[in-house]
Amino acid sequence: MTNNKRITSVHDLRTTDRIAITHTEVAALLGIDARTVASSIEKGELPGRKLGRKLLIPTHAVLDAFDIPQTAA
């Protein structure tokens, strides 16, 4: 079963079964503008892929990029 719940916290990010999250969700988690996340993807600083009108980032890449453990410690 797919979890389409919006990612709004690190806990949500760790426990989701989604393989990717939107750049707006990443921006909200980091407290930055979505355009900054999009720019980081364009520069190759963060992996992402455009799928239709959505800009998606692999969930594991967000966890790894910001040294967030995949399970709560």
N, C-alpha and C positions, 0 to 999 in steps of 0.2 A: 504494500500500500504506500502510495506516495504522500509525503508530507509537504503540502503546499503552503504551510504557515510561513508568514513573513519572518525573516531572521532579524530579531531586534536586540539580541544580547549574545554575549560570548557563550553562555549556556546553550542557547538555541543553536549556535554555530556548531558547538561540539556534539550535540545530540541529533542534529538533522540527518535524515537519510538522503537529502538532496546532494547531487554531485557537484552542483554549481549554484552560486548565488549572484544576484544582480549587482551591478556597480553601485546602484543607489543604496542597497543594503550594506555593502562594504563601507560606503561613505558614512552612513548613519552610525555604524558600529565604531568607526574611527573618529567621528565628530568633525568630518571635513566635507567639503563640497563634492558632489558627484563628478563635477568636471575635473577635479584634481585626480580622482581615481581613473577616469577615462584617459587623462593625459599620461598617467603612470603606465597604463596599459599600452598606449601608443608608443611610449619611449622604451618599452620592454622591461620596465622595472617591476611589473606585476603581470603574470600571465592572464590572458583573457581572450575571448572570442565573441565576435558579433554573430548573433543568430536572429535573423529578421531585424526587428527594432530593438532587441534586447542585447545588452553588453554583459556577458556572463564571465565569472571568474570561478575556477575550480575551488570548491570548499577547502580541500586539503592545502591548496596554495596559499589561501588566506591564513590558515592556521600556521603553516610553516613560515610564511613571510614575517609574521609578527610573534614568532616563538610561543604560540599558544598551544599548550599540551592538548592532544586530541581527547583525553579523558581528564576529568577533574582530579586534581591531586589530593 
